[in-house]
Amino acid sequence: MLLITCPWCGPRAETEFSYGGEADIARPLDPDALSDAEWADYLFYRGNPRGPHREKWNHVHGCRRWFGVERDTVSYRIARSFMLSAGGPGADADAGPESGGDANTEQED
């Protein structure tokens, strides 16, 4: 089980969270101008990298806020969690340690 650090609530078991997908995917600026193929690419295709990866998580059974996590998809180790900026999904606001924005987490076996 993973131990995920919510920037607002602190470390919690992964069962309190819901995975929100890959971070840093920008919504199209002019959605009406996209073709069906471009919409399909935006909605369904993701990188699925092996190694370090940025993700969005929601603290469903806690504060209900969205935040970002940097996680290695091979080892499941979480490097850090951070607040997402108001500028859009996946944007890094990098709050300081006092607000939990750069909190480290560890994996439980």
C-alpha positions as CSV (number, residue, x, y, z in Angstrom):
1,M,0.0,0.0,0.0
2,L,1.2,3.5,-0.8
3,L,1.4,6.2,1.8
4,I,0.5,9.5,0.0
5,T,1.0,12.9,1.5
6,C,-1.9,15.3,0.9
7,P,-0.5,18.9,0.9
8,W,-3.3,19.9,3.2
9,C,-4.0,16.8,5.4
10,G,-0.6,15.1,5.6
11,P,0.3,11.4,5.1
12,R,-2.6,9.1,4.5
13,A,-3.2,5.6,3.1
14,E,-3.8,5.4,-0.7
15,T,-7.4,4.1,0.0
16,E,-8.4,7.6,0.9
17,F,-7.4,8.9,-2.6
18,S,-8.6,8.6,-6.2
19,Y,-6.2,8.6,-9.1
20,G,-6.9,11.4,-11.6
21,G,-4.6,10.6,-14.4
22,E,-1.5,12.1,-15.9
23,A,-0.7,15.6,-14.9
24,D,0.4,18.4,-17.2
25,I,-2.2,17.7,-19.9
26,A,-3.4,21.1,-21.1
27,R,-7.0,21.6,-22.2
28,P,-7.2,22.8,-25.8
29,L,-7.5,26.6,-26.1
30,D,-10.0,26.5,-28.9
31,P,-12.0,23.2,-28.5
32,D,-14.4,24.1,-31.4
33,A,-11.4,24.1,-33.8
34,L,-10.4,20.5,-33.0
35,S,-11.0,17.6,-35.4
36,D,-12.4,14.3,-34.0
37,A,-9.0,12.8,-34.2
38,E,-7.5,15.7,-32.2
39,W,-10.3,15.3,-29.6
40,A,-9.6,11.6,-29.3
41,D,-5.9,12.3,-28.8
42,Y,-6.7,14.8,-26.0
43,L,-9.2,12.6,-24.3
44,F,-7.8,9.1,-24.6
45,Y,-4.1,9.0,-25.4
46,R,-1.5,9.2,-22.6
47,G,2.2,8.7,-22.3
48,N,2.2,5.7,-20.0
49,P,5.9,6.2,-19.2
50,R,8.2,3.8,-17.4
51,G,9.9,5.6,-14.5
52,P,9.3,9.1,-13.0
53,H,5.8,10.4,-13.8
54,R,3.6,13.3,-12.7
55,E,0.0,12.5,-11.7
56,K,-3.1,14.1,-10.3
57,W,-4.8,12.7,-7.2
58,N,-7.9,13.7,-5.3
59,H,-8.2,13.3,-1.5
60,V,-11.7,11.8,-1.8
61,H,-12.0,10.7,1.9
62,G,-10.4,13.8,3.3
63,C,-10.3,17.4,2.1
64,R,-11.6,16.5,-1.4
65,R,-8.8,18.7,-3.0
66,W,-6.8,17.9,-6.1
67,F,-3.0,17.8,-5.9
68,G,0.0,16.5,-7.9
69,V,2.3,13.6,-7.1
70,E,5.6,12.7,-8.6
71,R,5.8,8.9,-8.6
72,D,8.0,6.3,-10.2
73,T,5.9,3.8,-12.2
74,V,8.4,1.0,-11.8
75,S,9.2,1.2,-8.1
76,Y,6.0,3.0,-7.0
77,R,8.2,5.3,-4.9
78,I,6.7,8.8,-4.4
79,A,9.3,11.6,-4.7
80,R,6.9,14.4,-3.6
81,S,3.4,15.7,-3.6
82,F,2.6,19.3,-4.5
83,M,-0.3,21.7,-4.8
84,L,-1.7,22.4,-8.3
85,S,-1.8,26.1,-9.3
86,A,-5.0,27.9,-10.1
87,G,-3.7,28.3,-13.6
88,G,-4.9,24.8,-14.7
89,P,-4.6,21.1,-14.2
90,G,-1.1,19.8,-13.8
91,A,0.5,23.2,-13.3
92,D,3.0,23.2,-10.5
93,A,2.5,25.9,-7.8
94,D,5.4,24.5,-5.7
95,A,4.2,25.6,-2.3
96,G,6.8,25.5,0.4
97,P,7.3,22.7,2.9
98,E,5.3,24.5,5.6
99,S,2.1,24.1,3.5
100,G,2.9,20.6,2.5
101,G,3.6,21.4,-1.1
102,D,7.0,19.7,-1.2
103,A,6.2,16.9,1.2
104,N,8.0,13.6,0.7
105,T,6.2,10.3,1.0
106,E,7.4,6.7,1.4
107,Q,6.0,3.4,0.2
108,E,4.8,0.9,2.7
109,D,5.3,-2.8,1.9
